[in-house]
Amino acid sequence: SSKLRLDIGYSPDFLALLTNKSNFSLGADFHAFGLLFNESERVILQVAAIDAIFGGHISWKKEFSSFKLSSRFRVLHLSSHLVDGHYDFEKNEWKNKKLPIAFGREYVDLFSCFEKDNLRLYLGSDFIFRQRPNVLTKINPEASVDYIFRNLLANEISLYFSGSLKLAGVNDIRCLNKTIECGINFNNKKPLNLFLLYYSGLNYYGEYYDQLLRYFGIGFNLELL
């Protein structure tokens, strides 16, 4: 009966230019995340909602003597949908009287990263230039930090900690979205990491944009490329 989030994404670079320790690249972004749940023992992993993102990016990286700098600019489209798991076929109606809405947005985001040894600092924001309905704050700044404890247990395992703050809003009422995550990476041997996560803030599924969300979770990532 627990709610599950399933993410599937791919952000390939298809053009790169190397000049004097700088790296410029051009690529595409495809991503989807769905809200899954179990309503009964007879039906496993129904999909209640799904958000899809596609667009492109330009990124820049440069290595200095003691640190690295990088930036990424993206242009993206997002659309949100309620799916069949949110529909009651016996009563022939949407559950909880919640009807799907035409929710979507086009936006750009710009982020920069400072990296030194095991520490990475990120700072950036998005800017929504078109949305349906017109309810979200158009500029939403974000800052985050990662720290990695590398090559523990004979270079087999790394531990990491990350935290993120994002100032977002609905109908001009601002909310500070908070994310804290810690996890284990199995380095290059296996494309897998396990993590614990805490989130508090606005619901990131577009069909539930006006609801608050707070939870602890566990999960895993598989990096297939």
N, C-alpha and C positions, 0 to 999 in steps of 0.2 A: 504493500500500500504506500510505500515511500515514493516521493517524487524524485525523479532522476533527470539529470541534464546530460544529453548526448551531443557532443560537438564533433563536427567533421569539417576540416578546413584544408586548404591548399593555397600557398602563396609563392608560386614559382617566379624566379627572375629569368627573363628570356633575352635580356640584352645587358651587357656589362662593359664598362670602360675603366681601365686601370691607368692611373697617371701619378707618378711620384708619391707612392704610398697612399694614394687616395683611390677609392673605389666608388664609382657611380653605377647604379643599376636601375633597370626599368622592368616592372613585372606586373602580374595580375593577382587578384585576391578573390577567392571563393570560399565561403564559409556558411555553415548552417548549424543552428543549435536548437534542439527540440526538448520539450517538456514531456517526459514519459512517466507512466504510473501503472499500477496494477489495480484494476477495479474489483476483480474476483479471481478465484483460482482457475476459472475456465478461460479467461482472457489474459494473456501475458504481454506486458509492455505496450499498452495503448499510448498513442500520441495525442496529447491535449492541445499543444500549440507548437508552432515552429517559426523561427525567424531565419531569414536568408539574406546574405550580404554578398554583393559582387562589385568589383571595381578594379582599380589599378593603383600602382604606387611608383614613386621615384625615391631612391634612397642613396645616401652618401655616407662613406666611412673613411676615416683617416686615422692612422696610427702615429702617435708622437713618441718621444723617447720614454716617457713614464706613464702615459695614459692614452686612451682611445676616445675619439668623438664620433658620433654618428647621428644622422637625422633621417626622418622618413616623412614623406608627404603622400597622402592618399586621397583619392576621390572615390566615393562609395555610394551605393544604393542599398537600402535596407527595406524589406517588406516583411510584415508579420501576418500570421494566419492562425485561426483556430482550426483544428483538424478533427477527424471523425471520433477520436476518443473523448471529445467534449460534447458529443451529440448523443442524445438518448433515442435510440432507434425504436424502442418499445413505445415510448410516449410521443415519438415524432416531434421532438423539440430540443432546443439547446439547453444543456444542464444549467441549473441555477439561474435560469432566465437570462443568461448572458449571451447576447447576440454578437457575432463577429463584426468588426468594424474595418473599414478600409484604412489600415494604418501603414504608413511608410514614410521614408525620408531620404533625401539626397543631402550629402554633407561632405566636407573635407576635414581632414585632421592633419596636424603637424606635431611631431614629437622629436625631441632630441635626447641623446643618451651620453652620459659621461661614465667611462669605465676605467677603473684603476685597480689592479690586482684582483681581489675577489669581490669588489664592490661595484655596483652599477646604479646610477641615479637617472631617472627619467622625468622629463617635464614636457608638457604639451597641452593641447586643447583641440576640440573639434568645433566646427562652425556649421550649423544646419542652415542651408540656403533655401530648402523647400521641404515641406512636410504636410502630411495628411493624417489627422486633423492638426491644426496649428496650435499645439498645446505645450510643446516642449520648449525650454529655454534654448536659445539659439547658440550660445557660447558656453561650453562646459569644460573648464580647465581641470587638469589632472596631474598628479605627481605620484611617483612610486620609487621604491628602493628594493634592490635585490642584494643579498649577500650569500656567497657560496663557500662552503667548507669543502675544499677539493681533495680528491684522492685519499679517502680514508680506507682503512682495511685493505692494504696492499693494492692501492690504486683501483680498486673495484667499485667503490661507492663514493658519492659526493652527497652532502646535505646542503639544503638551501633554505633561506627564509626570505619572504617578500611581503611588502605591505604597500597598499595603494589607497589614495584618497582622490575622489572625484566630486566636484561641486556641480550638481545637476539640478534640474527643477521642472515642475509642471505648473502651468498657469501662473508663472512668475513667483512661485513659492519654491525656494531653494532647499535642497537636501544634500547632506554630505554622505556620499556613498563610501563605505569603508570595506576593504578586503584585506585579510591577513591569511597567508598561506605558508606552510612549511612542508618540506618533502624530501624524498630520497631519490637520487639519480643513480642508475646502474652504469654510468659512464658509457663507453663505447661497446661494451660487451652485449648489451641488450637495449633496444630502443624503448625503454620503459622507465617511468617514474611514478612513485606513489606519493600522495599528498593528503594533508589535512587542511581544511579551508573554513574560514569564518567570513560571512558577508552580512552587511547591514546597509540598507538603503532602498532606493526605488527599484521596483521590479524591472528587470532588464528585458523581459518578454514584452514586445510591443502591445499585444492585445490586453495586457494587464498593466499598462503604463502608469495608471493612477493608484496603484497599490504599493504598500511597503513590504519589503521582504527581509527576513532575518533568519539565518540558519547556520548550523555547523554541518560540515559534510566531509566525506572521505571520497577519494577518487583515484584514477590513474590516467596517464597519458601514454599513447603509443605514437612514436614518431616513425613513420613508415619509410621516409626518404632521408 
